[in-house]
Amino acid sequence: MPEPYIRIALADDDEELALLDRAVWSTLHAVQPAPQPPYQPFFDERHAPRDYLVAELDGRVVGYVRLARPTPLAANAHVLQIQGFAVAEEARGRGIGRALIRAAVREARERGARRLTLRVLGHNTPARTLYASEGFAVEGVLPGEFLLDGRYVDDVCMGRGL
């Protein structure tokens, strides 16, 4: 099985990433309503290509992870946060997600971060299992933070040192 090629996103990836994002939308991981036309561009002033690592298989984008600062505060500048993560359905179970998380850890270190954090919905067992296996620990839980499909869902805060 070929290894994914992980790289920084390019502006030209906009449409392919937007299609991927819409294809994988689910209340398993999304708290916003399902995207509806007219669709917004994937990249904008808050979501620049340099913030994303993308995974390619056979020349096709099959996943991404977004790294961002959780706050604009100088006292928090040593922390980066995963603020977006997706793997195409047909590419799941092939190590793409794990490769993206490992690349995000490397990239965060290279950017000088000392911690990497993320938030994940409590019912997203596959993602929580992946994060835990890559060294992330639960650092807090916001019980019933979101109402999704008629159910209250916890928001789980996870993090790890770098």
Residue frames as a rotation matrix with the C-alpha (Angstrom) as fourth column:
MET 1
0.587 0.810 0.000 0.00
0.810 -0.587 0.000 0.00
0.000 0.000 -1.000 0.00
PRO 2
-0.134 -0.679 0.722 1.53
0.591 -0.639 -0.492 3.37
0.796 0.361 0.487 -0.99
GLU 3
-0.385 -0.098 -0.918 2.36
0.857 -0.407 -0.316 5.91
-0.343 -0.908 0.240 1.68
PRO 4
0.742 0.644 0.186 0.52
0.669 -0.698 -0.257 9.21
-0.035 0.315 -0.948 1.54
TYR 5
-0.431 -0.783 0.449 2.45
0.758 -0.584 -0.291 12.27
0.490 0.215 0.845 0.47
ILE 6
0.502 0.548 -0.670 1.94
0.834 -0.511 0.207 15.03
-0.229 -0.663 -0.713 3.07
ARG 7
-0.571 -0.646 0.506 2.56
0.752 -0.659 0.009 18.66
0.328 0.386 0.862 2.11
ILE 8
-0.634 0.348 -0.691 1.50
0.142 -0.826 -0.546 22.23
-0.761 -0.444 0.474 2.88
ALA 9
0.281 0.841 0.462 -1.66
0.751 0.107 -0.652 23.13
-0.598 0.530 -0.601 0.99
LEU 10
-0.883 -0.440 0.166 -1.54
0.430 -0.615 0.661 25.28
-0.189 0.655 0.732 -2.12
ALA 11
-0.529 0.708 -0.468 -4.11
-0.525 -0.706 -0.476 27.86
-0.667 -0.006 0.745 -3.19
ASP 12
-0.499 0.286 -0.818 -4.91
-0.779 0.264 0.568 25.54
0.379 0.921 0.091 -6.13
ASP 13
-0.920 0.146 -0.363 -6.16
0.257 0.925 -0.279 22.92
0.295 -0.350 -0.889 -3.63
ASP 14
-0.786 0.602 0.142 -9.19
-0.567 -0.610 -0.553 25.08
-0.246 -0.515 0.821 -2.76
GLU 15
0.017 0.884 -0.467 -11.81
-0.953 0.156 0.260 23.25
0.303 0.441 0.845 -4.85
GLU 16
-0.156 -0.129 -0.979 -10.54
-0.097 0.989 -0.115 19.75
0.983 0.077 -0.167 -4.09
LEU 17
-0.950 -0.207 -0.232 -10.47
0.212 0.114 -0.971 20.48
0.227 -0.972 -0.064 -0.34
ALA 18
-0.585 0.806 0.091 -13.92
-0.788 -0.538 -0.298 22.06
-0.191 -0.246 0.950 -0.47
LEU 19
0.115 0.606 -0.787 -15.31
-0.708 0.606 0.363 18.95
0.697 0.516 0.498 -2.19
LEU 20
-0.498 -0.380 -0.779 -13.64
0.244 0.801 -0.547 16.70
0.832 -0.463 -0.306 0.38
ASP 21
-0.985 0.104 0.138 -14.99
-0.168 -0.400 -0.901 18.78
-0.038 -0.911 0.411 3.25
ARG 22
-0.209 0.973 -0.098 -18.54
-0.978 -0.208 0.017 18.58
-0.003 0.100 0.995 1.92
ALA 23
0.034 0.196 -0.980 -18.25
-0.451 0.878 0.160 14.84
0.892 0.437 0.118 1.20
VAL 24
-0.545 -0.350 -0.762 -17.19
0.410 0.682 -0.606 13.94
0.731 -0.643 -0.229 4.75
TRP 25
-0.583 0.345 0.735 -19.55
-0.656 -0.734 -0.176 16.28
0.479 -0.585 0.654 6.61
SER 26
-0.064 0.564 -0.823 -21.24
0.401 0.770 0.496 14.50
0.914 -0.299 -0.275 9.51
THR 27
0.583 0.303 0.754 -22.55
-0.540 -0.549 0.638 15.30
0.607 -0.779 -0.157 12.98
LEU 28
0.731 -0.464 -0.500 -19.95
0.633 0.734 0.244 12.80
0.254 -0.495 0.831 14.18
HIS 29
-0.223 -0.923 -0.313 -17.46
0.961 -0.263 0.089 15.67
-0.165 -0.281 0.945 13.97
ALA 30
-0.715 -0.038 0.698 -19.24
0.363 -0.874 0.324 18.82
0.598 0.485 0.638 12.74
VAL 31
-0.498 0.553 -0.668 -21.18
0.686 -0.220 -0.693 21.28
-0.530 -0.804 -0.270 14.88
GLN 32
-0.638 0.281 -0.717 -22.17
-0.518 -0.845 0.131 23.54
-0.569 0.455 0.685 11.97
PRO 33
0.479 0.852 0.213 -25.11
-0.302 0.388 -0.871 22.70
-0.824 0.352 0.443 9.69
ALA 34
0.087 -0.394 0.915 -24.37
0.750 0.631 0.200 20.75
-0.656 0.669 0.350 6.51
PRO 35
-0.710 -0.412 -0.571 -22.93
-0.034 -0.789 0.613 23.01
-0.703 0.455 0.547 3.79
GLN 36
0.311 0.850 0.426 -25.48
0.657 0.131 -0.742 24.26
-0.687 0.511 -0.517 1.28
PRO 37
-0.433 -0.419 0.798 -25.06
0.879 -0.392 0.271 26.07
0.199 0.819 0.538 -2.04
PRO 38
0.735 -0.678 -0.027 -23.84
-0.147 -0.120 -0.982 28.61
0.662 0.725 -0.188 -2.81
TYR 39
0.678 -0.536 -0.503 -20.68
0.733 0.545 0.408 27.20
0.056 -0.645 0.762 -1.26
GLN 40
0.866 -0.484 -0.127 -18.03
-0.412 -0.834 0.367 29.43
-0.284 -0.265 -0.922 0.25
PRO 41
0.362 -0.827 -0.429 -14.40
-0.455 0.245 -0.856 29.06
0.813 0.506 -0.288 -0.85
PHE 42
0.635 -0.215 -0.742 -12.41
0.606 0.735 0.305 26.66
0.480 -0.644 0.596 1.31
PHE 43
-0.413 -0.838 -0.356 -9.66
0.909 -0.360 -0.208 29.23
0.046 -0.410 0.911 1.88
ASP 44
0.664 0.523 0.535 -10.42
0.462 -0.849 0.256 32.73
0.588 0.077 -0.805 3.19
GLU 45
0.235 -0.612 0.755 -8.77
-0.448 -0.758 -0.474 35.41
0.862 -0.227 -0.453 5.36
ARG 46
0.358 -0.057 0.932 -8.99
-0.921 0.143 0.362 33.15
-0.154 -0.988 -0.002 8.46
HIS 47
0.580 -0.088 0.810 -8.15
0.010 0.995 0.101 29.87
-0.814 -0.050 0.578 6.69
ALA 48
0.402 -0.541 -0.738 -5.03
-0.888 -0.427 -0.170 30.29
-0.223 0.724 -0.652 4.55
PRO 49
0.756 -0.137 -0.640 -3.36
-0.261 0.834 -0.486 27.46
0.600 0.534 0.595 2.59
ARG 50
-0.261 -0.964 0.058 -0.26
-0.418 0.059 -0.906 27.70
0.870 -0.261 -0.418 4.83
ASP 51
-0.231 0.257 0.938 -2.42
-0.969 0.023 -0.244 26.59
-0.084 -0.966 0.244 7.79
TYR 52
0.746 0.634 0.203 -3.21
-0.588 0.771 -0.246 23.22
-0.313 0.064 0.948 6.20
LEU 53
-0.651 -0.748 0.130 -1.29
-0.587 0.604 0.539 20.02
-0.482 0.274 -0.832 5.65
VAL 54
0.461 0.807 -0.369 -2.83
-0.870 0.330 -0.365 17.85
-0.173 0.489 0.855 2.95
ALA 55
-0.291 -0.454 0.842 -2.42
-0.218 0.889 0.404 14.15
-0.932 -0.066 -0.357 2.28
GLU 56
0.183 0.281 -0.942 -2.22
-0.979 -0.034 -0.200 12.92
-0.089 0.959 0.269 -1.31
LEU 57
-0.170 -0.203 0.964 -2.57
-0.023 0.979 0.202 9.38
-0.985 0.012 -0.171 -2.59
ASP 58
-0.220 0.027 0.975 -2.04
0.889 0.418 0.189 8.70
-0.403 0.908 -0.116 -6.29
GLY 59
-0.870 -0.269 0.413 -1.95
0.438 -0.807 0.396 12.47
0.227 0.525 0.820 -6.94
ARG 60
-0.006 0.946 0.323 -5.35
0.224 -0.313 0.923 13.07
0.974 0.078 -0.210 -5.32
VAL 61
-0.681 -0.151 0.716 -6.03
-0.580 -0.485 -0.654 14.98
0.446 -0.861 0.243 -2.07
VAL 62
-0.100 0.621 -0.777 -7.54
0.241 0.773 0.587 12.49
0.965 -0.129 -0.227 0.41
GLY 63
0.479 0.293 -0.828 -7.22
0.860 0.035 0.510 14.36
0.178 -0.956 -0.235 3.69
TYR 64
-0.047 -0.514 0.856 -6.15
0.081 -0.856 -0.510 17.45
0.996 0.046 0.082 5.54
VAL 65
0.231 0.087 -0.969 -5.33
0.973 -0.013 0.231 18.80
0.007 -0.996 -0.088 8.98
ARG 66
0.405 -0.042 0.913 -5.45
0.202 -0.970 -0.134 22.48
0.892 0.239 -0.385 9.92
LEU 67
-0.128 -0.525 -0.842 -3.06
0.988 0.003 -0.152 24.01
0.082 -0.851 0.518 12.47
ALA 68
0.204 0.224 0.953 -3.85
0.221 -0.959 0.178 27.38
0.954 0.174 -0.245 14.01
ARG 69
-0.906 -0.408 0.110 -3.19
0.027 -0.315 -0.949 29.44
0.422 -0.857 0.297 17.09
PRO 70
-0.301 0.850 -0.432 -6.04
0.912 0.388 0.129 28.97
0.277 -0.355 -0.893 19.60
THR 71
0.695 0.465 -0.548 -5.89
0.601 -0.794 0.088 32.64
-0.394 -0.391 -0.832 20.64
PRO 72
0.611 -0.490 0.622 -4.09
0.329 -0.557 -0.762 35.80
0.720 0.671 -0.179 19.46
LEU 73
0.958 -0.185 0.217 -2.51
-0.281 -0.473 0.835 36.28
-0.052 -0.861 -0.506 22.91
ALA 74
0.209 -0.966 -0.153 1.29
-0.697 -0.037 -0.716 36.46
0.686 0.257 -0.681 23.12
ALA 75
-0.263 -0.287 0.921 1.14
-0.930 0.329 -0.163 34.45
-0.257 -0.899 -0.354 26.36
ASN 76
0.433 0.524 0.734 -0.45
-0.262 0.852 -0.454 31.60
-0.863 0.004 0.506 24.38
ALA 77
0.499 -0.239 -0.833 1.83
-0.863 -0.221 -0.454 31.75
-0.075 0.946 -0.317 21.32
HIS 78
-0.599 -0.789 0.137 3.62
-0.784 0.612 0.102 28.53
-0.164 -0.046 -0.985 22.28
VAL 79
-0.375 0.581 0.723 0.41
0.062 0.794 -0.605 26.52
-0.925 -0.182 -0.333 21.65
LEU 80
-0.762 0.290 -0.579 -0.96
-0.630 -0.124 0.766 25.39
0.151 0.949 0.277 18.31
GLN 81
-0.270 0.774 0.573 -4.34
-0.380 0.461 -0.802 23.74
-0.885 -0.434 0.169 17.87
ILE 82
-0.939 0.163 0.302 -5.76
0.342 0.536 0.772 21.29
-0.036 0.828 -0.559 15.37
GLN 83
-0.459 0.793 -0.400 -8.82
-0.307 -0.564 -0.766 23.14
-0.834 -0.229 0.503 14.11
GLY 84
0.506 0.631 -0.589 -9.85
-0.827 0.159 -0.540 20.91
-0.246 0.760 0.602 11.25
PHE 85
-0.665 -0.651 0.367 -9.21
-0.534 0.758 0.375 17.32
-0.522 0.053 -0.851 10.24
ALA 86
0.517 0.853 -0.076 -10.72
-0.663 0.343 -0.665 15.18
-0.541 0.394 0.743 7.49
VAL 87
-0.754 -0.620 0.216 -9.99
-0.329 0.642 0.693 11.98
-0.568 0.451 -0.688 5.61
ALA 88
-0.290 0.633 -0.717 -11.91
-0.920 0.022 0.392 10.89
0.264 0.773 0.576 2.52
GLU 89
0.488 0.617 0.618 -14.21
-0.762 0.646 -0.044 7.94
-0.426 -0.449 0.785 3.17
GLU 90
0.956 -0.075 -0.284 -12.54
-0.131 0.758 -0.639 5.78
0.263 0.648 0.714 0.52
ALA 91
0.089 -0.996 0.003 -9.10
-0.259 -0.026 -0.966 6.42
0.962 0.085 -0.260 2.05
ARG 92
0.326 0.072 0.943 -9.99
-0.938 -0.101 0.332 5.53
0.120 -0.992 0.035 5.64
GLY 93
0.872 -0.037 0.489 -8.27
-0.175 0.908 0.382 2.58
-0.457 -0.418 0.785 7.25
ARG 94
0.740 -0.632 0.230 -5.11
0.519 0.321 -0.792 3.19
0.427 0.706 0.566 5.23
GLY 95
0.078 -0.754 -0.653 -3.17
0.970 -0.095 0.225 5.20
-0.231 -0.650 0.724 7.82
ILE 96
-0.105 -0.081 0.991 -3.94
0.601 -0.799 -0.002 8.60
0.793 0.595 0.132 6.29
GLY 97
0.794 0.488 0.364 -5.33
0.010 -0.608 0.794 10.08
0.608 -0.627 -0.487 9.51
ARG 98
0.762 -0.577 -0.293 -2.38
0.512 0.260 0.819 8.83
-0.397 -0.774 0.493 11.55
ALA 99
-0.135 -0.845 0.518 0.08
0.988 -0.155 0.004 10.20
0.077 0.512 0.855 8.97
LEU 100
0.161 0.273 0.949 -1.65
0.324 -0.922 0.210 13.60
0.932 0.273 -0.237 9.08
ILE 101
0.980 0.197 0.021 -1.60
0.037 -0.287 0.957 13.74
0.195 -0.937 -0.289 12.89
ARG 102
0.434 -0.893 -0.121 2.09
0.767 0.295 0.570 12.81
-0.473 -0.340 0.813 12.97
ALA 103
-0.229 -0.479 0.847 2.82
0.853 -0.519 -0.063 15.43
0.469 0.708 0.528 10.31
ALA 104
0.583 0.509 0.633 0.88
0.122 -0.826 0.551 18.01
0.803 -0.244 -0.543 12.36
VAL 105
0.897 -0.326 -0.297 3.01
0.334 0.061 0.941 17.19
-0.288 -0.943 0.164 15.42
ARG 106
-0.032 -0.961 0.274 6.22
0.966 0.041 0.256 17.60
-0.257 0.273 0.927 13.37
GLU 107
-0.083 0.066 0.994 4.97
0.629 -0.770 0.104 20.83
0.773 0.634 0.022 11.80
ALA 108
0.886 0.436 0.158 3.93
0.133 -0.566 0.814 22.25
0.444 -0.700 -0.560 15.18
ARG 109
0.556 -0.772 -0.309 7.42
0.627 0.145 0.766 21.52
-0.546 -0.620 0.564 16.55
GLU 110
-0.264 -0.691 0.673 9.02
0.962 -0.243 0.128 23.14
0.075 0.681 0.729 13.50
ARG 111
0.179 0.422 0.889 6.89
0.343 -0.873 0.346 26.24
0.922 0.243 -0.302 14.10
GLY 112
-0.675 -0.623 0.396 8.22
-0.149 -0.411 -0.899 26.41
0.723 -0.666 0.185 17.66
ALA 113
0.354 0.867 0.349 5.13
-0.636 -0.050 0.770 25.20
0.685 -0.495 0.534 19.50
ARG 114
-0.761 -0.558 0.331 5.53
-0.605 0.425 -0.673 23.48
0.235 -0.713 -0.661 22.86
ARG 115
-0.564 0.669 0.484 1.96
-0.012 0.580 -0.815 22.13
-0.826 -0.465 -0.319 23.00
LEU 116
-0.858 0.436 -0.273 -0.59
-0.304 -0.001 0.953 20.88
0.415 0.900 0.133 20.51
THR 117
-0.680 0.698 0.223 -4.26
-0.137 0.178 -0.974 20.83
-0.720 -0.694 -0.026 21.46
LEU 118
-0.843 0.520 -0.138 -7.58
-0.107 0.090 0.990 19.95
0.527 0.849 -0.021 19.84
ARG 119
-0.446 0.804 0.394 -11.28
-0.682 -0.020 -0.731 19.64
-0.579 -0.595 0.557 20.53
VAL 120
-0.872 0.187 -0.453 -13.26
-0.193 0.719 0.668 16.55
0.451 0.670 -0.590 19.56
LEU 121
0.051 0.967 0.248 -16.88
-0.868 -0.080 0.490 15.60
0.494 -0.240 0.836 20.04
GLY 122
-0.280 -0.183 0.942 -17.38
-0.856 0.492 -0.159 13.07
-0.434 -0.851 -0.295 22.81
HIS 123
0.556 0.590 0.585 -19.22
-0.279 0.796 -0.537 10.59
-0.783 0.136 0.607 20.58
ASN 124
0.723 -0.364 -0.587 -16.45
-0.625 0.020 -0.781 10.59
0.296 0.931 -0.213 17.93
THR 125
0.773 -0.354 0.527 -14.82
-0.178 0.676 0.715 7.40
-0.609 -0.646 0.460 19.19
PRO 126
0.697 -0.569 0.436 -12.66
0.713 0.487 -0.504 6.75
0.074 0.662 0.746 16.08
ALA 127
0.428 -0.547 0.719 -11.04
0.013 -0.792 -0.610 10.19
0.903 0.270 -0.333 16.29
ARG 128
0.663 -0.158 0.731 -10.61
-0.740 -0.288 0.608 10.06
0.114 -0.944 -0.308 20.07
THR 129
0.853 -0.353 0.384 -8.96
0.204 0.904 0.376 6.64
-0.480 -0.242 0.843 19.77
LEU 130
0.543 -0.665 0.513 -6.58
0.666 -0.031 -0.745 7.90
0.511 0.746 0.426 17.08
TYR 131
0.458 -0.364 0.811 -5.65
-0.379 -0.905 -0.192 11.00
0.804 -0.219 -0.552 19.09
ALA 132
0.789 -0.143 0.598 -5.05
-0.562 0.227 0.795 9.00
-0.249 -0.963 0.099 22.27
SER 133
0.791 -0.497 0.356 -2.84
0.530 0.848 0.006 6.54
-0.305 0.184 0.934 20.38
GLU 134
0.291 -0.686 0.667 -0.74
0.613 -0.402 -0.680 9.51
0.734 0.607 0.304 19.18
GLY 135
-0.571 -0.685 -0.453 -0.13
0.739 -0.189 -0.646 10.84
0.356 -0.704 0.614 22.69
PHE 136
-0.499 0.479 0.722 -3.06
-0.371 -0.871 0.321 13.20
0.783 -0.107 0.613 23.20
ALA 137
-0.777 0.265 -0.572 -4.72
0.618 0.495 -0.610 13.07
0.121 -0.827 -0.549 26.61
VAL 138
0.271 0.919 0.288 -8.12
0.640 -0.395 0.659 14.33
0.719 0.005 -0.695 27.71
GLU 139
-0.802 -0.595 -0.053 -7.54
0.470 -0.575 -0.669 17.62
0.368 -0.562 0.741 29.50
GLY 140
-0.780 0.610 -0.140 -11.14
-0.286 -0.546 -0.788 18.64
-0.557 -0.574 0.600 30.00
VAL 141
-0.681 0.665 0.308 -14.73
0.706 0.484 0.516 17.94
0.194 0.569 -0.799 29.06
LEU 142
-0.824 0.565 -0.052 -17.52
-0.545 -0.813 -0.204 20.42
-0.157 -0.140 0.978 28.44
PRO 143
-0.771 0.522 0.365 -20.56
0.426 0.848 -0.315 18.24
-0.474 -0.087 -0.876 29.12
GLY 144
0.109 0.949 0.297 -23.51
0.875 0.050 -0.481 18.61
-0.471 0.312 -0.825 26.77
GLU 145
-0.491 -0.442 -0.751 -21.86
0.173 -0.894 0.414 21.52
-0.854 0.074 0.515 24.97
PHE 146
-0.827 0.172 -0.535 -23.59
-0.560 -0.326 0.761 20.89
-0.044 0.930 0.366 21.63
LEU 147
0.024 0.885 0.466 -27.09
-0.252 0.456 -0.853 19.81
-0.967 -0.097 0.234 20.61
LEU 148
-0.643 -0.323 -0.694 -26.71
-0.754 0.109 0.648 17.62
-0.134 0.940 -0.314 17.51
ASP 149
-0.561 0.499 -0.660 -29.46
-0.221 0.679 0.701 15.52
0.797 0.539 -0.271 15.98
GLY 150
0.444 0.874 0.200 -31.55
-0.373 -0.023 0.927 16.00
0.815 -0.486 0.316 19.13
ARG 151
0.677 -0.304 -0.670 -28.80
0.674 0.622 0.399 14.77
0.295 -0.722 0.626 21.47
TYR 152
0.857 -0.482 0.182 -26.52
-0.514 -0.781 0.353 16.73
-0.028 -0.397 -0.918 23.76
VAL 153
0.716 -0.684 -0.138 -22.90
0.509 0.647 -0.567 15.95
0.477 0.336 0.812 22.97
ASP 154
0.675 -0.570 -0.467 -19.78
0.346 -0.314 0.884 16.61
-0.651 -0.759 -0.015 25.05
ASP 155
0.799 -0.596 0.077 -16.90
-0.253 -0.449 -0.857 18.71
0.545 0.666 -0.510 23.74
VAL 156
0.826 -0.545 -0.147 -13.67
0.489 0.561 0.668 16.98
-0.281 -0.623 0.730 24.74
CYS 157
0.761 -0.648 -0.035 -10.46
-0.630 -0.725 -0.279 19.01
0.156 0.234 -0.960 25.02
MET 158
0.831 -0.548 0.097 -7.28
0.513 0.822 0.248 17.02
-0.216 -0.156 0.964 24.36
GLY 159
0.782 -0.622 -0.045 -3.64
-0.599 -0.729 -0.331 18.01
0.173 0.285 -0.943 24.24
ARG 160
0.759 -0.645 -0.087 -0.06
0.649 0.738 0.183 16.85
-0.054 -0.195 0.979 24.30
GLY 161
0.511 -0.710 -0.484 3.37
-0.252 -0.662 0.706 18.29
-0.822 -0.238 -0.518 24.87
LEU 162
0.965 -0.250 -0.073 5.83
-0.026 0.184 -0.983 18.56
0.260 0.950 0.171 22.05
